[in-house]
Amino acid sequence: RTGPLIRPPCFAARSSVYSPPDRTISKNMGKRRTGHGRTIEGDFLDAGFRFALVVARFNEYITQELLKGCVNTLNRHGVPPEHIEVVWVPGSFEIPTAMKVVAQRKRADVMIGLGCVIRGDTAHYDHVCRETAKGISEVGRRSGIPCIFGVLTTDTIEQAIERAGTKMGH
C-alpha cells in the first residue's frame, strides 16, 4: 500500500533514523550487520481527544476496578473527565457491538473495551473470548478508530482479582 503514514489520532509520531549498535555478530550468525532503518515512536498527548470506555457489567467487581484504573491513567495523562464517556454493556460479548455504535455515531477518537471472562466448566469461555477479541479488532479495522482490548481472560476469579490491580496496581 502506498500513501502517507496513517496513525492513531492520539499518538503524535516522530520519525528518526535508527542506527543499530556497532557490534560484531559471531561467525555462526553470519555477516556483521550495519545498516539504518527508520523508527516511528508515539507520544501520548491529549489534544482534545474523546475516549469511549465500553465496560461489561458481568463480573462487575472486576470491571469496576479496570474502569477505575483506566480513568485514573487517562486523567494522569491530561485527559479531562468530560472527554471520557463510559458505556455499560451486559457482558464482554457485547463490547464490540457497542463499540461499533460509538464509532458510527463518531462519539470517540479512541475506544477501550473493558471486561472479564473467567473460565468455567463449558466451552462458553472459549467462544466468548474468541468472538470478543475478533469483534473488537474488526471494529477497529473497519472504523479506523483505535480500539484497545482491555478484557481479562482468566482461569480463576483469583487471577482476575490479581490482574485487575490488587498485586501490582493498574
Secondary structure, DSSP 8 states (H G I E B T S, - for coil): --SS----TTEEEEEEEE--------GGG-S-----EEEEEEEE--SS--EEEEEE-TTHHHHHHHHHHHHHHHHHTT--GGGEEEEEESSGGGHHHHHHHHHHTT--SEEEEEEEEE--SSTHHHHHHHHHHHHHHHHHHHH-S-EEEEEEEESSHHHHHIIIIITT--
